[in-house]
Amino acid sequence: MPLPTTPNTVWPPPHLEIPHADMDMWRAWYSGDPNHLAAVYGGVAAYTRNGTAREFFDVDRRRATTGELRMFWGQDPSPGQQAAKLHVPIASDIAEVSANLLWSDVPQVTVDVDSTDKATAKSTQAQIGRYLDDRGHAKMREAAEMAAGLSNVYLRAVWDTSLRPRPWTDVLQPEAVVPTWRWGALAEAIVWRELVPLKDGEVWRLLEYHVPGMIEYGVYRGDVGTIGQRMELDDHPDTEYLAARTDSLGRQATGIDRLLITHMPNILPNRAWDGVPHTAPLGRSDYAGIEQTMDALDEVWTSWLRDLRLGKAMVVVPQSMLDTDGPGAGGTYDLDREVRVALNMLDDGGKDAITQIQFKIRVEEHEATAKALRRQILSSAGYSAQSFGEEGSVAVTATEVAARKEESLSTRGTKILYQRPALVDHLTTMMMIDVRHCKAKGVDPAAELTVSWPQAVQPDPESVARTLSLLDTAGAISTFMKVKMREPSWDDTEVWEEVQRIREDQRQTAAPAGDPFNTGGGEELNDEDDTDDDTPEAGADEGQDEAEEEEGGGSRGLAAA
């Protein structure tokens, strides 16, 4: 969709109100802010009070049947009591573990040598490695964590040679982009953000309309619900710099015949928005469907701490035992006083006796319930408890670790299916920008790229060494494959170089000629007999006999051989 032309245009667009409401709910769990959770489920900005969502989904009936209207975070505290709800940040842990599984190491990006010449392929691959340096690696990990929590993100390729010599990655949150889909692919996009208001009650927005080859900028002054009047770029101090790089219509040619924005979903399909128009490609959050279970975990955790507060020991004493402070001044009871005078009462166990109150703290019940809920949350999100440090200590071998983390590794493999094409498209766009605007040399944007993620669980070096030794003893493996198994991330060129080094070392340490047992060239091991013994050196007679046999026709030499 192009930039708005009428001041009363509703912004953000109404067709995104439902996914944005769910993203706001997932953001509350992702951030772990108790105030945000209370606002989502019971405050003024509650999701269930969203008019558009109610009209489309008939929310009052749909949510009531699933129990969302009775969420723990939607309940107001009792009158006269302070809010004492506690939050377990398991949602943020899930997003963090997901990003670590995907981007703890940089994936290997190789250039297909069939798509370009070898020299250009080598220089292109080296430049791609610079895109994925520490800063680029950190940005991609940030994008993966955000996508796990909010269902999807956008990657924007940007450049400014006054800041960096090559383009870099900018991560856009899903609510900041209004996408236009064509056959399930991103065809156009509007990136928007709010600017600092110049007057109270005003809402200034900057919109960027991205199409292949061009960006159109628009600054609008409106209010909370509408876009308002379009202004000049230099009317706001935060957008004055754009006036110098655009034409009279606020347009800037990119010189790149493709979008500068790449969409990266978390995982598909999206079950939450089935039937909602223009939402199928957006992706699915790891939290979709487990919100109530996470809410129940917070309720159990809060109840546990409530038992601890109520379990504090209390002592009830009769009024006659209080030390008076004078008429009208009340009385006190010193708990640290060791000697007291016994009261003259007929019944020592009567109503004037001291009573101790100690409520039971249900530790085992709360702990078992919390563990069961936590396991269910992780399993429903697609992760193994072992990935979160549960189920005992880490296994000894890599095979056992992989077995315990099988569910997490399966989820990782599924997410790679969606992140690999997004990464390839984004890197291709960056190469085009690098050549067009940063004057990169030896970079071929048309080269085909292959991305391979490293193994999530690295094999045990000792286990690999034993396997290689057994295969070598059986004569069932070559030196090339031994090096390949030892270093799976190496390409064929690096493997062959290592093979040559191994063979060179073997030639240097080979046994001397005439010394098949490598005894040091026939020198005697006993130094005392070295000077006095006139015995010929080992192998001397054999060599003389062989020479004589060769002179005599070599018949004996042939038989000996």
C-alpha positions in Angstrom: 0.0 0.0 0.0 1.3 3.5 -0.8 1.7 6.3 1.7 -1.6 7.8 3.1 -3.0 10.8 1.3 -6.0 11.8 3.5 -5.5 13.2 7.1 -8.2 11.1 8.6 -6.6 7.8 7.7 -6.6 5.4 10.6 -3.1 4.5 11.7 -1.9 1.8 12.2 -4.0 0.2 9.5 -7.1 -1.6 10.9 -6.3 -4.9 9.1 -3.3 -5.3 11.4 -5.1 -4.6 14.6 -5.6 -8.3 15.4 -2.0 -9.5 14.9 -0.7 -6.4 16.6 -2.9 -7.1 19.6 -1.5 -10.6 19.9 2.0 -9.3 19.4 1.4 -6.9 22.2 0.3 -9.8 24.4 3.4 -11.8 23.5 5.6 -8.8 24.1 4.3 -8.6 27.6 5.4 -12.2 28.3 8.7 -11.6 26.4 9.5 -8.5 28.5 8.2 -9.9 31.7 6.8 -6.6 32.8 4.1 -7.2 35.4 2.4 -3.9 34.7 2.2 -4.8 31.0 0.8 -8.2 31.7 -1.8 -6.7 34.0 -2.7 -4.1 31.3 -3.0 -6.8 28.6 -5.3 -9.1 30.6 -7.2 -6.8 32.8 -6.3 -3.1 32.4 -7.6 -0.3 30.2 -5.7 -1.6 27.2 -6.9 -5.2 27.6 -6.9 -7.4 24.6 -10.5 -8.5 25.3 -11.7 -4.9 25.0 -10.4 -4.6 21.5 -13.4 -3.7 19.4 -12.1 -4.9 16.1 -10.9 -8.2 17.5 -14.2 -8.7 19.3 -16.2 -8.0 16.1 -14.1 -10.4 14.0 -13.5 -13.2 16.4 -16.6 -12.8 18.7 -14.0 -12.5 21.5 -16.4 -12.5 24.4 -17.5 -16.0 23.6 -14.2 -17.4 22.2 -12.0 -16.1 25.0 -14.5 -17.0 27.7 -14.6 -20.6 26.7 -10.8 -20.8 26.8 -10.6 -19.2 30.2 -8.7 -16.1 29.1 -11.2 -13.8 30.8 -10.2 -15.4 34.2 -6.4 -15.2 33.7 -4.4 -14.7 36.9 -2.9 -11.5 35.6 -6.3 -10.1 34.8 -7.5 -10.3 38.5 -7.4 -7.1 40.5 -5.9 -7.3 44.0 -8.4 -7.5 46.9 -9.3 -4.2 48.5 -6.9 -3.1 51.1 -4.1 -5.5 50.0 -1.0 -4.7 48.1 -0.3 -6.3 44.7 1.9 -9.3 45.4 1.9 -11.1 42.1 5.2 -12.7 41.0 6.3 -13.5 37.5 8.5 -16.4 36.4 10.5 -15.1 33.3 10.2 -18.4 31.4 9.0 -16.7 28.2 12.2 -14.7 28.0 14.2 -17.8 28.7 12.5 -19.6 25.8 13.4 -16.8 23.4 16.9 -16.6 24.6 17.5 -20.4 24.3 16.0 -20.3 20.8 18.4 -17.6 19.7 21.4 -19.4 21.3 20.5 -22.7 19.5 20.4 -20.9 16.2 23.2 -18.3 16.5 25.6 -19.3 19.1 28.0 -19.8 16.2 28.1 -18.1 12.8 26.8 -20.3 10.0 29.1 -21.1 7.1 28.2 -19.2 4.0 29.9 -20.4 0.8 29.8 -19.2 -2.8 29.0 -21.7 -5.5 32.0 -21.8 -7.8 29.8 -22.8 -10.7 28.0 -19.4 -10.5 31.1 -17.3 -10.8 34.9 -17.7 -11.3 37.1 -19.0 -8.5 38.9 -15.7 -7.8 35.6 -13.8 -7.5 34.0 -16.6 -5.4 36.9 -16.4 -2.9 36.7 -12.6 -2.6 32.9 -12.6 -2.4 33.0 -15.2 0.3 35.5 -13.1 2.2 33.3 -10.0 2.0 30.3 -12.0 3.2 32.4 -13.0 6.2 32.8 -9.3 7.0 29.1 -8.8 6.9 28.8 -11.5 9.5 31.5 -10.1 11.8 30.8 -9.7 15.5 28.4 -6.9 15.0 26.6 -8.7 12.2 26.5 -11.9 14.2 25.0 -10.1 17.2 22.3 -8.5 15.1 21.2 -11.8 13.6 21.1 -13.3 17.1 19.0 -10.4 18.2 16.6 -10.9 15.3 16.3 -14.6 16.1 15.4 -13.9 19.7 12.9 -11.3 18.8 11.3 -13.5 16.2 10.9 -16.4 18.7 8.9 -14.1 21.0 7.0 -11.9 18.6 6.5 -14.4 15.7 8.5 -12.5 13.1 11.0 -9.7 12.4 12.3 -7.7 9.4 15.9 -7.2 8.3 16.7 -3.9 6.7 20.0 -3.4 4.8 21.4 0.1 5.4 24.6 1.9 4.5 26.4 5.1 5.4 30.0 5.3 4.3 30.6 8.1 6.8 29.9 5.6 9.6 31.1 2.3 8.2 32.8 1.2 5.0 30.3 -1.4 4.1 26.5 -2.0 4.6 25.1 -3.5 7.8 21.9 -5.0 9.2 19.1 -3.1 11.0 16.5 -5.2 12.8 12.9 -4.0 12.6 10.2 -5.0 15.0 7.1 -6.6 13.4 4.8 -3.8 14.6 7.0 -1.2 12.8 6.3 -2.6 9.3 3.1 -2.6 7.3 3.8 -5.3 4.7 2.2 -5.9 1.3 2.2 -9.6 0.3 2.1 -11.0 -3.2 1.9 -14.8 -3.5 3.2 -15.1 0.0 6.3 -13.0 -0.7 7.0 -9.5 0.6 6.4 -7.1 -2.4 6.2 -3.7 -0.7 6.6 -2.4 2.9 6.0 0.8 4.9 8.4 1.2 7.8 7.1 3.8 10.4 8.0 5.2 13.7 6.9 8.0 16.0 9.0 11.1 16.3 9.4 13.4 19.3 6.2 15.6 19.5 6.8 19.3 19.0 3.5 20.2 20.9 1.4 18.5 23.5 -1.3 16.4 21.9 0.4 16.0 18.6 1.8 12.7 17.2 4.5 13.0 14.6 5.3 9.9 12.4 7.9 9.2 9.8 6.8 6.7 7.1 9.2 5.0 4.6 7.5 3.4 1.6 9.8 0.7 0.2 9.5 -0.6 -3.3 12.2 -2.2 -5.5 14.5 0.6 -6.6 13.0 3.4 -4.5 12.1 4.7 -1.0 9.5 7.4 -0.5 9.6 9.3 2.8 6.6 11.1 4.4 6.3 13.0 7.7 2.8 13.3 9.2 1.4 15.3 12.1 -1.7 13.8 13.5 -3.1 12.3 16.7 -3.1 8.9 18.4 -5.6 7.2 16.1 -5.2 9.1 12.7 -2.2 9.8 10.5 -2.9 13.5 10.1 -1.6 16.1 7.7 1.5 15.3 5.6 4.3 17.8 6.3 7.6 18.7 4.7 10.7 16.7 5.7 12.4 19.7 7.1 9.4 20.6 9.3 10.7 18.2 12.0 14.3 18.4 13.3 14.6 14.5 13.3 14.0 14.3 9.5 15.8 17.4 8.2 18.7 15.2 6.9 16.3 13.5 4.5 15.5 16.6 2.6 19.0 16.8 1.2 18.9 13.2 -0.2 15.4 13.2 -1.7 13.6 14.9 -4.5 10.6 17.3 -4.3 8.3 14.3 -3.8 10.4 12.9 -0.9 11.7 10.0 -3.0 15.2 8.5 -3.0 16.4 6.1 -5.7 18.3 3.1 -4.2 19.9 1.9 -7.4 19.0 -1.7 -6.3 16.3 -3.5 -8.2 14.9 -5.2 -5.1 13.5 -4.4 -1.7 16.0 -3.4 1.0 13.8 -5.2 3.6 13.7 -9.0 4.1 11.0 -10.7 6.2 12.1 -13.5 8.6 9.3 -15.5 10.2 9.9 -17.5 13.3 8.0 -20.7 12.2 5.0 -21.5 10.1 2.1 -22.1 9.8 0.3 -19.5 12.0 -2.5 -21.2 13.9 -3.5 -18.1 15.9 -4.6 -16.0 12.9 -6.2 -18.7 10.7 -8.7 -16.9 8.5 -7.4 -13.4 9.2 -6.5 -11.7 5.9 -2.9 -10.8 5.1 -1.5 -12.6 8.2 -0.5 -16.1 6.8 3.2 -15.3 6.1 3.8 -13.5 9.4 4.9 -16.5 11.4 4.0 -18.0 14.8 5.4 -17.1 18.2 6.9 -19.7 20.5 4.3 -18.5 23.1 1.3 -19.2 20.9 -1.0 -21.5 22.8 0.9 -21.6 26.1 -0.1 -18.2 27.5 -2.5 -19.8 30.0 0.1 -22.3 31.2 2.6 -19.6 31.8 -0.1 -17.6 33.6 -0.7 -20.7 35.8 3.0 -21.0 36.6 3.0 -17.4 37.8 -0.1 -18.2 40.0 1.7 -21.2 41.6 4.8 -19.2 42.2 2.8 -16.4 43.8 0.9 -18.9 46.0 4.2 -20.4 47.1 5.6 -17.1 48.3 2.2 -16.3 49.9 2.6 -19.5 52.0 6.0 -18.2 53.1 4.6 -14.9 54.2 1.7 -16.5 56.0 4.0 -19.2 57.5 5.8 -16.7 59.7 5.4 -17.8 63.3 3.1 -15.7 65.5 2.4 -15.7 69.2 -1.0 -14.8 70.7 -0.8 -13.6 74.3 -3.7 -12.5 76.6 -4.0 -8.9 77.5 -3.2 -9.6 81.2 0.4 -10.5 80.1 1.1 -7.2 78.5 3.3 -4.7 80.2 1.2 -1.6 80.7 2.7 1.8 79.7 0.3 3.7 81.8 -3.4 4.6 81.6 -4.5 5.1 78.0 -1.0 4.3 76.7 -1.7 0.6 75.8 0.6 -2.2 76.5 3.6 -4.2 75.1 5.0 -7.6 75.3 8.8 -8.2 75.2 9.5 -11.4 73.3 13.2 -11.3 74.4 12.5 -11.2 78.1 13.8 -14.4 79.8 12.4 -14.3 83.3 8.7 -13.6 84.0 6.5 -13.9 87.1 3.9 -16.6 86.9 0.3 -15.4 87.0 -1.9 -16.6 89.8 -4.6 -18.4 87.8 -6.6 -21.5 88.6 -6.2 -23.0 85.2 -2.7 -22.7 83.6 -4.0 -24.0 80.2 -7.0 -21.7 80.1 -7.8 -18.7 77.9 -4.9 -16.7 79.4 -2.2 -19.1 78.1 0.2 -18.2 75.4 -0.7 -19.6 72.0 1.6 -20.2 69.1 0.4 -20.0 65.5 2.5 -21.6 62.7 0.8 -22.2 59.3 2.1 -25.0 57.1 4.3 -24.1 54.2 3.3 -26.4 51.3 6.8 -26.7 49.8 6.5 -30.1 48.1 3.1 -29.5 46.6 4.1 -26.1 45.1 7.4 -27.4 43.8 5.9 -30.4 42.1 3.2 -28.3 40.5 5.7 -25.7 39.3 8.0 -28.4 37.8 5.1 -30.0 36.0 3.9 -26.7 34.6 7.4 -25.8 33.5 7.9 -29.1 31.7 4.6 -28.7 29.9 5.4 -25.1 28.9 8.8 -26.2 27.4 7.4 -29.2 25.7 4.5 -27.2 24.1 7.0 -24.6 22.9 9.1 -27.3 21.3 12.1 -27.5 23.6 13.6 -30.1 25.9 14.0 -29.6 29.6 17.7 -30.4 29.2 18.2 -27.2 27.2 17.2 -25.2 30.3 19.4 -27.0 32.8 16.9 -29.5 34.1 16.7 -33.3 34.3 20.0 -33.7 36.1 23.6 -33.0 35.1 24.8 -32.8 31.5 25.4 -36.2 29.8 28.9 -37.4 29.3 28.9 -38.0 25.6 27.7 -35.9 22.7 25.3 -38.7 21.7 23.6 -38.7 25.1 23.4 -34.9 25.0 21.7 -35.0 21.5 19.3 -37.7 22.8 18.2 -35.6 25.7 17.9 -32.4 23.6 16.2 -34.1 20.7 13.1 -32.0 20.9 15.1 -28.7 21.0 17.2 -29.9 18.1 14.2 -30.7 16.0 12.8 -27.2 16.7 16.1 -25.7 15.8 16.2 -27.6 12.5 12.7 -26.4 11.6 13.6 -22.8 12.3 16.6 -23.0 10.2 14.3 -23.8 7.2 12.9 -20.3 7.5 16.0 -18.4 8.5 18.3 -19.8 5.8 16.4 -18.3 2.8 15.9 -15.0 4.7 19.6 -14.8 5.4 20.5 -15.6 1.7 18.2 -12.9 0.5 19.5 -10.4 3.0 23.1 -11.1 2.2 22.4 -10.8 -1.6 20.9 -7.3 -1.0 23.9 -6.3 1.1 26.2 -7.3 -1.7 24.3 -5.3 -4.2 24.5 -2.2 -2.0 28.2 -2.8 -1.3 28.9 -2.8 -5.0 26.6 0.0 -5.9 27.2 2.5 -3.1 30.3 1.3 -1.2 32.4 0.6 -4.3 33.3 -2.9 -3.3 35.7 -4.8 -5.6 35.7 -8.5 -6.4 32.1 -9.0 -5.1 29.6 -10.7 -7.4 26.0 -10.2 -6.1 24.7 -12.7 -8.7 26.7 -15.5 -7.1 24.7 -18.3 -5.6 25.1 -18.8 -1.8 24.9 -21.9 0.3 24.4 -21.6 4.1 25.1 -24.4 6.5 24.6 -24.2 10.2 27.2 -25.8 12.5 26.2 -28.8 14.6 24.3 -27.8 17.7 26.0 -30.5 19.8 29.7 -30.9 19.0 31.0 -34.5 18.9 33.4 -35.6 21.7 37.0 -35.3 20.3 38.0 -38.5 22.1 35.0 -40.4 20.6 35.9 -39.1 17.1 39.6 -40.1 17.6 38.5 -43.7 18.6 36.2 -43.9 15.5 39.0 -42.7 13.2 41.5 -45.2 14.7 39.2 -48.1 14.2 38.4 -47.1 10.6 42.1 -46.6 9.9 43.0 -50.0 11.4 40.3 -51.7 9.2 41.7 -49.8 6.2 38.2 -48.4 5.5 39.0 -44.6 5.4 41.3 -42.3 3.5 43.4 -39.5 4.9 41.1 -37.0 3.2 38.0 -38.4 5.0 39.8 -38.6 8.3 40.6 -34.9 8.2 37.0 -34.2 7.0 35.5 -36.0 9.9 37.9 -34.2 12.3 37.0 -30.8 10.9 33.5 -30.9 9.3 33.4 -27.1 8.8 36.5 -27.1 6.5 36.0 -26.9 2.8 37.8 -29.3 0.4 40.7 -26.9 -0.2 41.5 -26.6 3.5 41.1 -30.4 3.9 43.6 -31.1 1.0 46.1 -28.6 2.5 45.9 -30.5 5.8 46.4 -33.8 4.0 49.5 -32.5 2.3 50.9 -31.3 5.6 50.2 -34.8 7.1 51.9 -36.5 4.3 54.9 -34.2 4.5 55.3 -34.9 8.2 55.1 -38.6 7.5 57.9 -38.4 4.9 60.1 -36.5 7.3 59.6 -39.1 10.1 60.0 -42.2 7.8 62.7 -44.8 8.7 66.2 -44.4 7.1 67.0 -46.6 4.1 68.4 -50.0 5.0 66.9 -49.7 8.5 63.5 -51.3 8.3 63.1 -51.5 12.1 64.0 -47.8 12.6 66.9 -48.6 15.0 68.9 -45.5 14.2 70.8 -46.6 11.1 72.4 -49.7 12.6 74.2 -48.1 15.6 74.7 -50.4 18.6 72.6 -49.6 21.7 75.5 -50.6 24.0 78.2 -47.9 23.9 80.8 -50.0 25.7 80.8 -52.6 22.8 80.8 -50.0 20.1 84.6 -49.6 19.9 85.9 -53.0 20.9 83.6 -55.3 18.9 84.8 -56.0 15.3 81.5 -57.6 14.4 80.2 -56.2 11.1 77.2 -53.9 11.3 73.8 -55.4 11.0 72.8 -55.8 7.4 76.4 -55.6 6.1 76.7 -59.3 5.1 73.2 -59.3 3.6 74.2 -56.3 1.4 77.5 -58.0 0.3 75.7 -61.3 -0.4 73.1 -59.5 -2.5 75.8 -57.8 -4.5 77.6 -61.1 -5.2 74.3 -62.7 -6.2 73.6 -59.9 -8.6 77.0 -60.4 -10.2 76.3 -64.2 -10.4 73.1 -63.8 -12.3 70.8 -62.9 -9.4 69.2 -66.4 -9.0 69.7 -66.5 -5.2 68.5 -62.9 -4.9 65.3 -63.7 -6.7 64.8 -66.7 -4.5 65.4 -64.7 -1.3 63.0 -62.0 -2.4 
